[in-house]
Amino acid sequence: MTGRILRWAGLAVVGVTVVLAVVLASRFGSDPGLVDSPLIGKPAPEFTLAGLDGSEGASLSDLRGDIVVVNFFASWCLECRDEHDDLVAASESFGDQDVTFLQVAYQEAAAESLSYLAEAGASSTTRYLADPGSRTAIAYGVFGIPETFFIDPEGTVVGKIIGEADALILGATIDSIRNGEQPGQQITGDTQQRPDA
């Protein structure tokens, strides 16, 4: 009798331990950068940023009426390198259709970003911007990169991609915005924080 009670008590302890482990893993084991963006459905934080090469950059308020795609990138980010050709292709595909692509350097000196773009190939239809002090990244809640935000013609954030974006996802998201939809947030892969941080 005592053996049976001890066995049931042991099973109960194991069961409670498993339940607690699952609860703790689901609450504390997830990447805080993957939480839903509070910006979706809200006005996009305004910014005016200079070009990486010191040229005229972009002011978000001047782009009202366009769909604006804002991608945060850096040369040290492997996923950013993987998505680069797709961003270039999408930018050039939509470049004459009231869609503006902006790529904002994230926690990186302009010279490093420019060197990377010279190697990888820059798009003539994308504006490459500097973000001194990461003020814009902070305003957008960027936790790791790549992250890509979609702003509708009225200036509302309607979509976000966390992780590597490919041309199909970019095109489908832009098309859904054109159809008056709010695509929301998609997680397509991993993001990176600055390696030396």
C-alpha positions, -999 to +999 in steps of 0.1 A: +000+000+000+028+024+010+046+016-022+016+024-043+011+058-026+048+067-031+046+057-068+014+079-073+031+108-054+062+105-076+041+105-107+022+136-095+055+154-088+067+145-123+034+157-138+035+190-120+072+195-130+064+189-167+035+214-166+056+240-149+084+235-174+060+240-203+045+271-188+079+287-180+093+278-214+063+293-232+065+325-212+102+331-207+118+311-235+105+332-264+125+358-281+112+392-269+120+406-304+092+384-318+063+399-300+036+416-321+046+452-330+025+478-312+029+500-343+006+479-365-025+500-372-009+531-358+006+562-375+042+555-385+068+574-364+080+604-384+117+607-394+140+627-416+172+609-423+202+619-445+216+596-472+244+572-462+267+592-485+257+625-470+233+633-499+197+642-495+179+614-478+142+611-471+115+625-449+086+601-442+061+630-443+072+638-479+063+603-490+026+604-480+006+589-509+031+562-515+034+528-500+067+530-481+088+499-473+113+506-445+140+480-441+166+480-413+199+464-423+236+462-416+267+446-433+273+423-403+238+408-405+239+375-424+201+374-430+203+410-444+229+398-469+207+369-479+177+391-485+196+419-503+190+407-539+153+403-533+150+438-518+168+452-549+146+432-572+114+443-554+124+479-553+132+480-590+100+461-598+078+486-579+100+517-584+076+534-608+044+524-590+040+548-560+061+525-538+092+538-521+119+516-506+140+529-478+169+510-462+181+523-429+216+513-417+213+498-382+240+504-356+267+507-382+290+535-395+279+549-428+313+540-443+308+503-435+273+503-449+285+520-481+313+495-485+289+467-482+265+482-507+294+487-532+302+450-529+266+437-529+252+462-554+229+491-545+195+497-562+190+530-580+153+529-568+161+526-531+172+553-507+199+542-483+198+562-451+219+568-420+203+566-385+226+584-361+221+572-325+196+546-338+167+571-331+145+558-359+152+521-350+143+528-314+111+546-325+101+516-346+110+491-318+137+473-338+151+446-316+172+427-342+176+428-380+165+424-406+131+440-399+109+455-426+080+478-420+052+486-445+035+520-443+003+526-463-003+558-484-021+574-454+010+570-432-001+540-411+021+510-403+001+481-417+027+453-420+060+441-406+084+413-416+107+399-389+136+380-405+146+376-441+122+389-467+121+375-502+107+390-534+075+370-533+067+380-497+075+417-504+054+417-536+025+399-519+025+423-490+026+454-512-003+440-533-024+433-502-018+469-491-030+481-525-061+460-520-068+479-488-058+451-465-036+453-434-011+424-438+000+425-401+032+409-389+050+379-404+080+360-389+101+346-417+133+337-399+159+348-374+171+382-366+205+394-353+216+419-328+249+436-333+276+410-327+298+431-306+269+445-284 
